[in-house]
């Protein structure tokens, strides 16, 4: 008797990651969940009534490639090859290029949002390709579409996620392994609640997870959620630079922080 399908999710301890875990569990998937702290994650799984036959927790920091790859290899040995891998873990920290310490912030952001994403996919590519099926899902952001003041590290990292996933999709064409790029708009999570500016079309993490699940299952390659935010982002992309700069004049900058916050 075949086992239910398996989804591997990073950054699963809160926000989008936890909402995705709940939605995939509802659909009957087995879960492989990655978070830096496993205690809260295990408490969540217990509260959902998910035993070890349905859910395994792996402690790993996605910015540490060896640590993450080891967790993924343990998953392969214990649970098998996932049907879906979702690279969700990410950080968003405001930066000021004039501040020396913020160059380190940018390096940390790329280590998590970009190298961490590639390292999430890496252990599963060959196994999925050999099997002839699988879905690799990169969580980007509408912030990828146009740079915002104070958001230099985050916007650049998410633009890189979009380009990387597009490249990977081309590399895996014809293998049976698909690549899905999802761009959330403003999602109500502990991270976005720190923002000091308006967030149009704000949606709950659960509403995002519902739409993301159907996008992944439906075989899309690229989607902005919600679609209204995608329209706004495309219009902003079309604006001439002088008009775009004038529109953002006086917009509050992203908070600079001395600590990282995960899960968007």
C-alpha positions as CSV (number, residue, x, y, z in Angstrom):
1,X,0.0,0.0,0.0
2,X,1.5,3.3,-1.0
3,X,2.0,6.1,1.5
4,X,0.3,9.5,1.3
5,X,2.3,12.2,-0.4
6,X,5.0,14.1,1.5
7,X,5.6,17.9,1.6
8,X,8.9,19.4,3.0
9,X,8.5,22.9,4.3
10,X,11.2,25.3,5.7
11,X,10.3,28.2,8.0
12,X,7.3,26.2,9.3
13,X,7.2,27.5,12.9
14,X,4.8,30.4,12.2
15,X,3.2,32.6,9.6
16,X,3.0,31.4,6.0
17,X,5.0,28.2,6.7
18,X,2.8,27.0,9.5
19,X,-0.4,27.9,7.5
20,X,0.9,25.9,4.5
21,X,1.7,23.0,6.8
22,X,-1.9,23.0,8.1
23,X,-3.3,23.2,4.6
24,X,-1.2,20.3,3.3
25,X,-2.1,18.3,6.4
26,X,-5.8,18.9,5.7
27,X,-5.3,17.6,2.2
28,X,-3.8,14.3,3.6
29,X,-0.1,15.0,3.1
30,X,2.6,13.7,5.4
31,X,4.7,16.6,6.7
32,X,8.4,17.2,7.0
33,X,8.8,20.5,8.8
34,X,12.0,22.5,9.2
35,X,12.5,25.2,11.8
36,X,15.3,26.5,14.0
37,X,13.4,25.8,17.2
38,X,11.7,22.4,17.3
39,X,9.8,22.8,20.6
40,X,7.1,25.1,19.4
41,X,6.8,23.1,16.2
42,X,6.3,19.8,18.0
43,X,3.7,21.4,20.3
44,X,1.8,22.6,17.2
45,X,2.0,19.2,15.6
46,X,0.7,17.6,18.8
47,X,-2.1,20.1,19.0
48,X,-3.1,19.2,15.4
49,X,-3.2,15.5,16.4
50,X,-0.3,14.7,14.0
51,X,1.7,11.7,15.1
52,X,5.1,10.7,13.8
53,X,3.4,8.7,11.0
54,X,2.0,12.1,9.7
55,X,4.6,14.7,10.8
56,X,8.3,14.8,11.5
57,X,10.1,17.9,12.8
58,X,13.7,18.7,11.7
59,X,15.7,21.4,13.5
60,X,17.9,23.4,11.1
61,X,18.9,26.9,10.2
62,X,18.5,27.5,6.5
63,X,21.4,30.0,6.5
64,X,23.7,27.1,7.4
65,X,23.9,25.0,4.3
66,X,25.5,21.9,5.9
67,X,23.0,22.0,8.7
68,X,20.0,22.2,6.3
69,X,21.3,19.6,3.9
70,X,21.8,17.2,6.8
71,X,18.2,17.7,7.9
72,X,17.0,17.1,4.3
73,X,19.1,13.9,4.1
74,X,17.6,12.7,7.3
75,X,14.1,13.3,5.8
76,X,15.1,11.3,2.8
77,X,16.2,8.4,5.0
78,X,13.2,8.5,7.3
79,X,10.3,9.7,5.2
80,X,11.4,9.2,1.6
81,X,11.5,11.6,-1.3
82,X,9.0,14.5,-1.0
83,X,6.4,15.1,-3.6
84,X,6.5,18.9,-2.8
85,X,9.4,20.9,-1.4
86,X,8.6,24.5,-0.3
87,X,11.5,26.8,0.4
88,X,9.6,29.3,2.5
89,X,12.0,30.4,5.2
90,X,13.1,34.0,4.8
91,X,14.0,37.2,6.7
92,X,13.2,40.8,6.1
93,X,15.3,43.5,7.7
94,X,15.5,47.2,6.8
95,X,18.9,48.4,5.7
96,X,20.8,51.7,5.1
97,X,23.8,51.3,2.8
98,X,25.5,54.2,4.6
99,X,25.7,52.0,7.8
100,X,28.5,49.5,7.8
101,X,26.6,47.0,9.9
102,X,23.8,46.9,7.4
103,X,26.1,45.5,4.8
104,X,26.3,42.5,7.1
105,X,22.5,42.6,7.2
106,X,22.4,42.3,3.4
107,X,24.8,39.3,3.5
108,X,22.6,37.6,6.1
109,X,19.5,38.3,4.1
110,X,21.0,36.7,1.0
111,X,22.4,33.7,3.0
112,X,18.8,32.9,4.2
113,X,16.6,34.0,1.3
114,X,18.8,32.9,-1.6
115,X,21.5,30.4,-0.7
116,X,19.1,28.9,1.8
117,X,16.5,28.5,-0.9
118,X,18.9,26.7,-3.2
119,X,20.2,24.6,-0.4
120,X,16.6,23.6,0.4
121,X,16.1,22.3,-3.1
122,X,19.6,20.7,-3.6
123,X,19.2,17.4,-1.7
124,X,16.0,16.5,-3.5
125,X,16.7,17.4,-7.2
126,X,18.5,14.2,-8.2
127,X,16.0,12.0,-6.3
128,X,13.0,13.7,-7.8
129,X,14.6,13.7,-11.3
130,X,15.3,9.9,-11.0
131,X,11.7,9.3,-9.9
132,X,10.4,11.6,-12.7
133,X,8.1,13.7,-10.6
134,X,8.2,16.4,-7.9
135,X,7.5,20.1,-7.3
136,X,10.0,22.6,-6.0
137,X,8.3,25.8,-4.7
138,X,10.1,29.0,-4.1
139,X,8.4,31.7,-2.0
140,X,9.4,35.1,-3.4
141,X,7.4,38.3,-2.8
142,X,5.8,41.2,-4.8
143,X,8.8,43.1,-3.3
144,X,10.8,41.4,-6.1
145,X,9.1,43.5,-8.8
146,X,10.3,47.0,-7.8
147,X,12.8,48.3,-5.2
148,X,11.4,50.1,-2.2
149,X,13.3,52.6,0.1
150,X,14.9,50.9,3.1
151,X,14.1,47.5,1.6
152,X,17.2,47.1,-0.5
153,X,18.3,43.8,0.9
154,X,14.9,42.2,0.9
155,X,13.7,43.4,-2.5
156,X,17.0,42.4,-4.1
157,X,16.9,39.0,-2.5
158,X,13.3,38.3,-3.6
159,X,14.1,39.5,-7.2
160,X,16.9,37.0,-7.1
161,X,14.5,34.2,-5.9
162,X,12.3,34.9,-9.0
163,X,15.3,34.8,-11.4
164,X,16.8,31.7,-9.7
165,X,13.5,29.8,-9.9
166,X,13.1,30.7,-13.5
167,X,16.6,29.4,-14.3
168,X,16.0,26.2,-12.4
169,X,12.7,25.7,-14.2
170,X,14.5,25.8,-17.5
171,X,17.2,23.4,-16.2
172,X,14.6,20.8,-15.1
173,X,12.3,21.1,-18.2
174,X,11.3,17.7,-19.4
175,X,12.5,15.9,-16.2
176,X,9.0,15.6,-14.6
177,X,10.2,18.0,-11.9
178,X,8.4,21.3,-11.9
179,X,9.4,24.6,-10.3
180,X,6.7,26.9,-8.9
181,X,7.4,30.6,-8.0
182,X,4.9,32.2,-5.6
183,X,4.9,35.9,-4.9
184,X,2.9,36.8,-1.7
185,X,1.6,40.3,-1.4
186,X,1.0,41.6,2.1
187,X,0.3,38.7,4.4
188,X,-0.7,39.2,8.1
189,X,2.1,37.6,10.0
190,X,4.2,38.6,13.0
191,X,6.8,40.1,10.6
192,X,4.5,42.3,8.6
193,X,2.9,43.7,11.7
194,X,6.1,45.6,12.3
195,X,5.6,47.6,9.1
196,X,5.1,51.4,9.4
197,X,3.2,51.9,6.1
198,X,-0.1,50.9,4.5
199,X,-0.4,47.4,3.2
200,X,-3.1,47.1,0.5
201,X,-4.9,43.9,0.0
202,X,-3.6,42.5,3.3
203,X,-4.7,38.9,3.7
204,X,-4.4,36.2,6.4
205,X,-1.7,33.5,6.3
206,X,-4.5,30.9,6.1
207,X,-6.1,32.6,3.0
208,X,-2.7,32.8,1.3
209,X,-2.1,29.1,2.1
210,X,-5.4,28.1,0.6
211,X,-4.6,29.9,-2.7
212,X,-1.0,28.7,-2.7
213,X,-2.1,25.1,-2.2
214,X,-4.4,25.2,-5.2
215,X,-1.7,27.0,-7.3
216,X,0.9,24.3,-6.4
217,X,-1.5,21.5,-7.0
218,X,-2.7,23.1,-10.2
219,X,0.7,23.1,-11.8
220,X,1.2,26.9,-12.2
221,X,4.8,28.1,-12.7
222,X,4.4,31.7,-11.4
223,X,1.7,33.4,-9.4
224,X,1.2,36.5,-7.4
225,X,-1.2,36.1,-4.4
226,X,-3.6,37.9,-4.2
227,X,-4.0,38.7,-7.9
228,X,-4.9,42.3,-7.1
229,X,-1.5,42.9,-5.7
230,X,0.0,41.5,-8.9
231,X,-1.9,44.1,-11.0
232,X,-0.6,46.9,-8.7
233,X,2.9,45.6,-8.9
234,X,2.9,45.4,-12.7
235,X,1.5,48.9,-12.9
236,X,4.3,50.2,-10.7
237,X,6.8,48.4,-12.9
238,X,5.5,50.3,-15.9
239,X,5.8,53.7,-14.2
240,X,8.7,55.9,-15.5
241,X,11.4,56.2,-12.8
242,X,10.8,59.9,-12.1
243,X,7.1,59.2,-11.4
244,X,7.8,56.1,-9.4
245,X,10.4,58.0,-7.2
246,X,7.9,60.9,-6.7
247,X,5.2,58.4,-5.7
248,X,7.4,56.9,-3.0
249,X,8.7,60.2,-1.6
250,X,8.1,60.4,2.1
251,X,7.1,56.7,2.4
252,X,8.3,55.3,5.8
253,X,11.4,53.1,5.5
254,X,11.5,49.5,6.6
255,X,12.7,49.2,10.2
256,X,16.4,48.6,10.7
257,X,16.8,45.8,13.2
258,X,19.6,44.1,15.1
259,X,18.0,40.7,15.0
260,X,16.5,38.6,12.3
261,X,12.8,37.7,12.0
262,X,11.7,34.7,10.0
263,X,8.7,33.5,8.1
264,X,7.7,36.8,6.4
